[in-house]
Amino acid sequence: MKATLCLISMTLALIAASGALAQSQQAQQSQPSQQSQQSQQSQQPQQPYPGSAAAAAKPPAASQPATSQNEGSRPELHQRYPRYLIGANDVMDLTFRYTPEFNQEVMVQPDGYVQLKGLPADVHAQGLTVVQFTDELQKQYSKILHDPVINIVLKDFDKPYFIAGGFVGKPGKYDLRGTTTASQAVAIAGGFSDGAKNSQVVLFRRYSDEWVEAKVLNLKTVLKGKNLNEDTVLQPGDMLFVPKSNFAKIEKYLPRTSLGSFFSTPVP
């Protein structure tokens, strides 16, 4: 009996010793792997904290392409108050500050060019603003003058206008001075005449020599103080056309027998 107990105790001691040896071997194997991971982390560049000064000084590279794409997709802004463009038959006064012998009055030819005193070739002016044309003249006259100072004043030019036609009091062409809406333009043209269909006023707007936009305006509701967005602001060259209403198409004098087609009750 004592021999059996001694054998059991020796077996348990051997099992415990073997377990401790296995744990020590695993610990020795895990230490090199941890050291290698620490060395790899030390070699990798550290990213700046999002709220730090380093992050503010150097933005992430991924955000830069997105910014360029957004800039490319932005709509181009248009000038709200465009400058007047010189056209054919415009008359201008050219004044030279230091060489008054070159002062002259010029008119733009139908082909868009002007003949200038002292220059061998004509200069193109149509489609340019006064500022652009002044820069072009200074460039051309600098070939024969030293630092010329030129001032240009428009004397006669195509003034902004709009056209009102159809069933208005006074159809015709009118000067467009300041901000003018469609209802104001009709009032300038004498208002709506009898039989006008003010709920379907047509606005024609030319964008080029080939394209014209036609927009129907309901000025009837505008005059009642509703849907004021229908009262479009006119642009130079716009044309308003007021059509004839369906009721106005009825003849002024009709035979009594034909009135039955317009009224449901018989005429006495």
Summary of the structure (lengths in Angstrom):
residues: 268
radius of gyration: 43.8
end to end distance: 142.7
largest distance: 145.0
contacts: 611
relative contact order: 0.08
helix: 36%
strand: 20%
